[in-house]
Amino acid sequence: MKVDKNLTKPIYLQIYDNIVDEIKNGYLIPFEKLSPRRKLSAELGVSTQTVDSAYQKLIADGYIVSRQGSGYYVSSERVWDEEQQKMKKRIYNFSTNGVETSKLPFQTWSKLLRLTIKEDTGLFQHGEKAGEWCLRKSIRRLLFRTQNIKCKTEQIIIGPGFEDLLREIFMLFGFRKKIIMNNYYNYRAREAASQVGANVRYITNDENGIRLEELDEFDDGVLYQEPTHDLPMAVTLSEDKRKVLADWVKKGDGRYIIEDASDNDFQYGKNEKTLWEISGGKNIIYLGNFSMTIAPAMKIGYIVVPDDFVKWWFERKKWYSNRVSRVEQVTLSKFIDLGYYEKHIKYMCDIYREKTRVVKDTVYNSALAEKTRITGDTAGMYCNMFFDISLPEKKARELCVKNGIKISALTSCVQDITRAVIPENTYNIGYGDLTNSQIRDGLNLLVSIWEKYF
């Protein structure tokens, strides 16, 4: 901070303006302590009374607050930097990655975390490459109870979330195997493949899921598959279709399926058998993560690999370093073994089921009712909606953005538009981290801005 004693503007106002500029531009943030009056007056070569006058004006205008015996702090009541100003605006974000975190049993987790650290301070050293043995055992028992998956503890490998584990799998296969993906791709899976330069081939999916006749054209390859929320319509594949996929992978040793089980814990009807269970684990790589079931910031995922795959994995991954916090791994193991995880999943499943009902009721009781088709509402934290409106999709999305609504169009995740089977104005509507009232308000706003185009 500098002041110019030759200017006609009083020095206390110069100090005032300097501090206001620093607050507005985010260099000073809410709750940050300002320099004491004596220290600032010495730095600037002015009297403490001058600094006090500047501080008093800042207090009067709401920029800072005074705490007796402590000093002066930037006020939290007024947010000035540009980024936080945008955050203040009301935005309805129907992201498919949203997760309800307010219901997490924080006290229980905190208690287990403290217990973990107290029991073993050695957890801050390097651990096993495949992850903590206790967590791998916990996941093994959990998968048997909830998904009827039978495997050895050695077959479970811990990693830092969905994308990292996918990258490791893709790098393991390298260019020796084709990576087969849905033409309506999962953008996170596609990005992971792109980052390692994988040899990706795309096949068509229609309203009933993957077109098996196209898959049969591949004698070998690695199929990335989301059986519980398969795009483009986010359908849950039937058991018959899953059996056909399991048969495909059994036909040759060069065929594998990566079974993305992200939505397996949140199925609102009948729980379909996993591909792993149907095939007995034959050439199936089961991919799960706790980011969607507990919290996005919990970057803990896992894969279950075929028994004959374990040795191959570690031979190729000699320099693999597990980047997941050992403390969090052991805490999560306790959370699972003591029954808290399954209790939490059951509770959250009820909450997401209710949110799904709110979405459907809001749309079907609006002016859009006869113009809307909803699919993918039997699992997960998002569904697909097709709106039959006389409005180009680009214009429809512009209206949403202008009015503070964020939704993802299905056309934004199509590899080859010439093979697209779903019309424009089909959207992925996520509601995981929205309250019921936000869901209603956001969808009602959507109806109001599109209503004249029905």
Secondary structure, 3 states (H helix, E strand, C coil): CCCCCCCCCCHHHHHHHHHHHHHHCCCCCCCCECCCHHHHHHHHCCCHHHHHHHHHHHHHCCCEEEECCCEEEECCCCCCCHHHHHHHCCCEECCCCCCCCCCCCHHHHHHHHHHHHHHCHHHHCCCCCCCCHHHHHHHHHHHHHHHCCCCCHHHEEEECCHHHHHHHHHHHHCCCCCEEEECECCHHHHHHHHHCCCCEEEECEECCEECHHHHCCCCCEEEEECCCCECCCCECCCHHHHHHHHHHHHCCCCEEEEEECCCCCCECCCCCCCHHHHHCCCCEEEEEECCCCCCCCCCCEEEECCHHHHHHHHHHCCCCCCCCCHHHHHHHHHHHHCCHHHHHHHHHHHHHHHHHHHHHHHHHCCCCHHHEEEECCCECCEEEEEECCCCCHHHHHHHHHHCCEECEEHHHHECCHHHCCCCCCEEEEECCCCCHHHHHHHHHHHHHHHHHHC
